[in-house]
Amino acid sequence: MSTAISAVPVTPFADGALPISSTVVSAAGMVGYPARERGTLLQRRIFPTDLGPVAVRYSPAAADGDGRNVTVDVYLHGAAGSWTTFVPLLAAADGRAEASTAQCTGTTQSAVRRPMIFLDLPGWGESDLDTDISALTIEAMADVVTVILVTLGYRNWNLIGHSMGGFLALHIAAVEPRRTSSVAVISGTTFSVARAAGKLVDGLLHSPAFTGMLLVMRVMAACGAAGEFLIRRTGSSAVMKVLMAPFFADPRGIDATVITALGQDARPASFAAAARAAAGYDFSRWRSITAPVLATRGDRDVFTPPSDLARLAELVPHAELFTIADCGHFAPIEQPDLVDVLLEQLATAPQLNKPQNAPSHTA
């Protein structure tokens, strides 16, 4: 599928930019995370695509300004979220960068970082799906992501995907091996989810948490706007915290505003479509991945069992597997400091698990 991208002027926020670690003032904001005085600024831009307008937030490019000689960090959210899933992780990265700079220079000036891009994937967040829901496939979403990256001038990227975003990151790495410098899969919903989506009875036995959510989302999607309204109303109630409790290692430690944000981010039709796309996916494609891969899961992750990481290692033998202690499915929220350290290690020393026959990542 070819995705058309037309040039659209940058659309800044009212104050010109959004600090990555600031309170996100929106229905989908992770408002439980306080603002810092300093931080990388993100610009917002809407990209028209064949799947509909896609909202992208990105940091200013590196010194050369065109992306040809830099590698950008690309964050891909899951089917139950939006770009704001990564706000706690970005706050951790902001703190680490400031601490590192202060140690080296004795100042509090923010350190120079790799440029970053955060997308609301088509059908989620601020990116309304402007086509039939059947068009929402892994291939179509990947096409949107890569064309946007190229349009912004980048030739190489580190992919960071949470949940469904991890699935998408692995697909992009498989079809764009020379452009992909590294892949971080955080609680990727892959083999077990695909099996459950294709065979619900089997899913109820082996992946009850996901299958239960999928059934609810399918019912709500069939109800149309009324179903989405009901989901969002539930997200604003105490019931949502009970429903989301299995997805966190310590639900009592999660700010209520984070739970509300996850409820507001729910898109029943898009969730169901993503599950359907996973069910029909050919995982053998991942054998062509040559970039370094880090795959993590929480030790209490109800969506990503250990068997998923083991099977990924069979397809991508050079993948590094890591289990995060005291963590459920949302590591960027529960363990942002540890995830930030893992991502930095992967991006700055990818040769540690790079296969010997991997091609050059420079296009």
FENGILIN-V993110 format. One record per residue. N is the residue number from 0. RES is the residue in one letter. SS is DSSP state (a for helix, b for strand, c for the rest). PHI is phi in whole degrees, 0 to 359 (* if undefined). Layout:
BEGIN
N_RES_SS_PHI ; N_RES_SS_PHI
END
This chain:
BEGIN
0_M_c_* ; 1_S_c_265 ; 2_T_c_256 ; 3_A_c_274 ; 4_I_c_236 ; 5_S_c_250 ; 6_A_c_290 ; 7_V_c_230 ; 8_P_c_300 ; 9_V_c_301 ; 10_T_c_248 ; 11_P_c_283 ; 12_F_c_290 ; 13_A_c_303 ; 14_D_c_266 ; 15_G_c_98 ; 16_A_c_194 ; 17_L_b_242 ; 18_P_b_298 ; 19_I_c_295 ; 20_S_c_257 ; 21_S_c_276 ; 22_T_c_298 ; 23_V_c_270 ; 24_V_c_273 ; 25_S_c_196 ; 26_A_c_298 ; 27_A_c_257 ; 28_G_c_283 ; 29_M_c_277 ; 30_V_c_283 ; 31_G_c_279 ; 32_Y_c_246 ; 33_P_c_290 ; 34_A_c_281 ; 35_R_c_251 ; 36_E_c_286 ; 37_R_c_232 ; 38_G_c_171 ; 39_T_c_293 ; 40_L_b_265 ; 41_L_b_251 ; 42_Q_b_260 ; 43_R_b_246 ; 44_R_b_214 ; 45_I_b_257 ; 46_F_b_251 ; 47_P_c_292 ; 48_T_c_223 ; 49_D_c_295 ; 50_L_c_266 ; 51_G_c_122 ; 52_P_c_293 ; 53_V_b_246 ; 54_A_b_275 ; 55_V_b_234 ; 56_R_b_243 ; 57_Y_b_211 ; 58_S_b_272 ; 59_P_c_303 ; 60_A_c_292 ; 61_A_c_290 ; 62_A_c_302 ; 63_D_c_284 ; 64_G_c_79 ; 65_D_c_237 ; 66_G_c_81 ; 67_R_c_291 ; 68_N_c_246 ; 69_V_c_230 ; 70_T_b_248 ; 71_V_b_263 ; 72_D_b_272 ; 73_V_b_245 ; 74_Y_b_255 ; 75_L_b_239 ; 76_H_c_278 ; 77_G_c_266 ; 78_A_c_286 ; 79_A_c_245 ; 80_G_c_205 ; 81_S_c_207 ; 82_W_a_300 ; 83_T_a_291 ; 84_T_a_305 ; 85_F_a_268 ; 86_V_a_301 ; 87_P_a_299 ; 88_L_a_295 ; 89_L_a_291 ; 90_A_a_297 ; 91_A_a_295 ; 92_A_a_296 ; 93_D_a_298 ; 94_G_a_296 ; 95_R_a_296 ; 96_A_a_296 ; 97_E_a_292 ; 98_A_a_296 ; 99_S_a_296 ; 100_T_a_293 ; 101_A_a_296 ; 102_Q_a_294 ; 103_C_a_278 ; 104_T_a_240 ; 105_G_c_77 ; 106_T_c_241 ; 107_T_c_252 ; 108_Q_c_293 ; 109_S_c_297 ; 110_A_c_287 ; 111_V_c_287 ; 112_R_c_235 ; 113_R_c_293 ; 114_P_c_297 ; 115_M_b_230 ; 116_I_b_226 ; 117_F_b_234 ; 118_L_b_245 ; 119_D_c_271 ; 120_L_c_299 ; 121_P_c_305 ; 122_G_c_100 ; 123_W_c_228 ; 124_G_c_55 ; 125_E_c_270 ; 126_S_c_257 ; 127_D_c_288 ; 128_L_c_284 ; 129_D_c_246 ; 130_T_c_201 ; 131_D_c_296 ; 132_I_a_300 ; 133_S_a_294 ; 134_A_a_281 ; 135_L_c_277 ; 136_T_c_247 ; 137_I_a_301 ; 138_E_a_297 ; 139_A_a_293 ; 140_M_a_295 ; 141_A_a_298 ; 142_D_a_298 ; 143_V_a_299 ; 144_V_a_299 ; 145_T_a_293 ; 146_V_a_292 ; 147_I_a_297 ; 148_L_a_299 ; 149_V_a_294 ; 150_T_a_299 ; 151_L_c_282 ; 152_G_c_100 ; 153_Y_c_268 ; 154_R_c_250 ; 155_N_b_222 ; 156_W_b_210 ; 157_N_b_261 ; 158_L_b_259 ; 159_I_b_238 ; 160_G_b_237 ; 161_H_b_253 ; 162_S_c_59 ; 163_M_a_301 ; 164_G_a_299 ; 165_G_a_292 ; 166_F_a_302 ; 167_L_a_297 ; 168_A_a_298 ; 169_L_a_295 ; 170_H_a_295 ; 171_I_a_299 ; 172_A_a_297 ; 173_A_a_286 ; 174_V_a_269 ; 175_E_c_232 ; 176_P_c_295 ; 177_R_c_282 ; 178_R_c_267 ; 179_T_b_272 ; 180_S_b_272 ; 181_S_b_197 ; 182_V_b_225 ; 183_A_b_246 ; 184_V_b_250 ; 185_I_b_261 ; 186_S_c_50 ; 187_G_c_297 ; 188_T_c_267 ; 189_T_c_235 ; 190_F_a_295 ; 191_S_a_295 ; 192_V_a_294 ; 193_A_a_298 ; 194_R_a_295 ; 195_A_a_294 ; 196_A_a_293 ; 197_G_a_275 ; 198_K_c_225 ; 199_L_a_296 ; 200_V_a_297 ; 201_D_a_297 ; 202_G_a_296 ; 203_L_a_297 ; 204_L_a_280 ; 205_H_a_253 ; 206_S_c_224 ; 207_P_a_297 ; 208_A_a_296 ; 209_F_a_294 ; 210_T_a_297 ; 211_G_a_298 ; 212_M_a_295 ; 213_L_a_298 ; 214_L_a_298 ; 215_V_a_297 ; 216_M_a_295 ; 217_R_a_296 ; 218_V_a_295 ; 219_M_a_294 ; 220_A_a_295 ; 221_A_a_294 ; 222_C_c_275 ; 223_G_c_67 ; 224_A_a_299 ; 225_A_a_296 ; 226_G_a_294 ; 227_E_a_294 ; 228_F_a_297 ; 229_L_a_296 ; 230_I_a_300 ; 231_R_a_290 ; 232_R_a_295 ; 233_T_a_296 ; 234_G_a_298 ; 235_S_c_266 ; 236_S_c_249 ; 237_A_a_293 ; 238_V_a_298 ; 239_M_a_298 ; 240_K_a_295 ; 241_V_a_292 ; 242_L_a_294 ; 243_M_a_272 ; 244_A_a_306 ; 245_P_a_296 ; 246_F_a_271 ; 247_F_c_234 ; 248_A_c_291 ; 249_D_c_228 ; 250_P_a_301 ; 251_R_a_292 ; 252_G_a_273 ; 253_I_c_267 ; 254_D_c_301 ; 255_A_a_301 ; 256_T_a_291 ; 257_V_a_291 ; 258_I_a_298 ; 259_T_a_299 ; 260_A_a_298 ; 261_L_a_296 ; 262_G_a_294 ; 263_Q_a_292 ; 264_D_a_279 ; 265_A_c_296 ; 266_R_c_231 ; 267_P_a_306 ; 268_A_a_295 ; 269_S_a_292 ; 270_F_a_300 ; 271_A_a_296 ; 272_A_a_294 ; 273_A_a_296 ; 274_A_a_295 ; 275_R_a_296 ; 276_A_a_294 ; 277_A_a_295 ; 278_A_a_297 ; 279_G_c_259 ; 280_Y_c_276 ; 281_D_c_265 ; 282_F_a_290 ; 283_S_a_297 ; 284_R_a_302 ; 285_W_a_290 ; 286_R_a_295 ; 287_S_a_272 ; 288_I_c_289 ; 289_T_c_245 ; 290_A_c_288 ; 291_P_b_301 ; 292_V_b_233 ; 293_L_b_244 ; 294_A_b_239 ; 295_T_b_238 ; 296_R_b_210 ; 297_G_b_279 ; 298_D_c_290 ; 299_R_c_236 ; 300_D_c_279 ; 301_V_c_273 ; 302_F_c_259 ; 303_T_c_239 ; 304_P_c_284 ; 305_P_a_303 ; 306_S_a_297 ; 307_D_a_294 ; 308_L_a_291 ; 309_A_a_295 ; 310_R_a_290 ; 311_L_a_300 ; 312_A_a_295 ; 313_E_a_291 ; 314_L_a_277 ; 315_V_c_235 ; 316_P_c_301 ; 317_H_c_275 ; 318_A_c_294 ; 319_E_b_262 ; 320_L_b_253 ; 321_F_b_214 ; 322_T_b_256 ; 323_I_b_267 ; 324_A_c_288 ; 325_D_c_54 ; 326_C_c_212 ; 327_G_c_261 ; 328_H_c_276 ; 329_F_c_252 ; 330_A_a_302 ; 331_P_a_299 ; 332_I_a_263 ; 333_E_a_278 ; 334_Q_c_228 ; 335_P_a_295 ; 336_D_a_294 ; 337_L_a_293 ; 338_V_a_299 ; 339_D_a_300 ; 340_V_a_296 ; 341_L_a_297 ; 342_L_a_294 ; 343_E_a_294 ; 344_Q_a_296 ; 345_L_a_295 ; 346_A_a_287 ; 347_T_a_265 ; 348_A_c_223 ; 349_P_a_294 ; 350_Q_a_292 ; 351_L_a_298 ; 352_N_a_232 ; 353_K_c_275 ; 354_P_c_295 ; 355_Q_c_296 ; 356_N_c_262 ; 357_A_c_290 ; 358_P_c_284 ; 359_S_c_297 ; 360_H_c_269 ; 361_T_c_264 ; 362_A_c_286
END
